[in-house]
Each structure stands twice: as C-alpha cells, then as structure tokens.
Amino acid sequence: MKVFSSICEFNSTKKTIVTIGTFDGVHIGHQKIIEKLTQETNNADCESLILTFFPHPRMVLHETSSIKLLNSINEKTSLLDKMRLDNLVIHPFDREFSNLSAEEFVKTILVDTFNIQKIIIGYDHRFGKNRSANMDDLIEFGEKYGFEVEQISAQEVDSVSVSSTKIRDAIANGTMSIANEYLGYDYLLSGKIIQGKQLGRTIGFPTANIKIKENYKLIPKNGVYIVNSVIQGKTVFGIMNIGLNPTVNGEDLSIEVHFLNFNADLYNTEITVSVMDRIRDEKKFTSINLLKSQIQEDKNYAISYIDKLV
C-alpha cells in the first residue's frame, strides 16, 4: 500500500476506485466498505484509493469538541495496510479545505487528481462546504464528469449496526467485549516504554510503563485489563493497569503492563498492546500487601482466561 500525506502528493496514471471517510477505528462497518472497494478493484484495471483526513474534521470545525479518536494515524495506517489497498491518502484537514465547494472537490480532487472511475460511498455521505452536497448531487457530478457512483445502502450499513461513536462509548465505559466485537479486533494502545517509579519491581510485579504521545487517543476507563503484545516476534500476554495508582497516592495517569512469563529491558521500545478484556475497576488498598494479593488474583484470572483461548 502506498501512503500519501496529502492529496497533491498523489500521482498515478491508472484509474482509481475511491472511498472517502475518517475511518476512525477501521471497524467492521468500515471493513465492509473497504472489502467492496478491493473486490471492485480486482475486477477492473484500476487501483483502490482511500481518502481520509487528519486532524479529524470535528477537531477543526468545532474547536470546543473534546472528541477522542480510536486510532492514532500510525495505527489506522497499519490496520488499512492489512486490507490489500493500493493507495491511502491522509490529507491535512483545515478550514481552507473545508471551504471547497462540492463541485471544486469533485473536479479538482476526484477527477483531475485521482483520475476517478468510480466512488463507493455510504448512503448518508455529505460533502463540500458546510456539507451542503448529498448523494443526489454526487450522482449528478458523476454523470457530468464521467464516473460511477455506488451507494452503500442503509440496509447494508444498518445490518452491521456499528459506529465509531458506539465503540468510543464502550471503551470509555470499559466494556471491551462490546468494543472489540464492533472493531473486529482487540483495541490497540501504542506508545513508548518509559521509566516509571519502579514500584511494581519492588513488590514482585515489574511493569512496562507506556507513554502515549497522541493526546487525542481514547484511553479506556481506569482499571485492570488483560492484554497481549508482540515482543521480539512472540505474542506475550499480560495484565495492564490504567489509572492513578491510588494505593501509593499517585497523581498522574499511568498505563502499566505486567507481562506474564517475560522479562527483558524494554525501555525506549515502541510497543502496541491489544486490550482483550477488562478485569476490574482500579481500587485503593490500605496496604501494599493487600495490593500484592490483588495483583496476584488478577494475574491468576488472566492466566485462566488466556488458557481458554489457546
């Protein structure tokens, strides 16, 4: 998959079949559209192309928006790369771009730049300045400029009954089983392992402290989770705590993973963990010994959970 960091960078002599969207989460609804896109491409001498945006349009057009995203740009790119796409264009979304009229967008971008043969789009898609144009307008532009428009029907989309908003709500509530079902994969957290206070090491449960640099990334509800990660080419399971470490009067949010049956120096390593399920809320214990006892219970629960899967 070729990745372009703006529309003007894209260059291809082949016709393209295009879909457009933010694709936050690349969830099972998105996957359905992308599968249709790649199938169409396989049946024609064309290249598939996804046009997506960063920042998320709501971040730009609604400055008071507190939206948190399901994927960092790197996570989204990695997920899309697994779907046999030819081209991914991640265009910087700004107010100037948002002021393009619908016809300017179609003519200068879809027709002149992408050399579009066909667009596959959701039934409720709106585009152009103030999102003024709809599916009927797109079909008219298609007739005018010579490209096909295929609409994903309401029935097809609703049959999946999933949205990025539903997934965000599930993750914010710690309901990972629902979130992961809608995503079609386990929710991802990616960051660099940094040095923490090393409390876990002193009580027999060393942890990797993950620093996530993207402040727009949605972090699951505070609590303890079962996770896995690929480290040195192997899948390693663990338990992760998200929270303030109230037993030791912590003040800053931390994300710490205790890996099971694994011990190595991972400082400054970039890592991605998959959040499989939630065990419990974060708690404040009256002593370190009670905390140690609870962590061992969490570890035993995680081992039992994992044993049922492998």
Salt bridges, closest charged atoms under 4 A:
ASP24 OD2 - ARG168 NH2 2.84
GLU40 OE1 - LYS118 NZ 3.05
ASP45 OD1 - LYS14 NZ 3.29
GLU75 OE1 - LYS217 NZ 2.74
GLU103 OE2 - LYS144 NZ 2.58
ASP112 OD2 - LYS107 NZ 2.90
GLU150 OE2 - LYS36 NZ 3.54
GLU150 OE1 - LYS118 NZ 2.79
GLU156 OE1 - LYS36 NZ 3.69
ASP281 OD1 - ARG278 NH2 2.82
ASP298 OD2 - ARG280 NH2 2.78
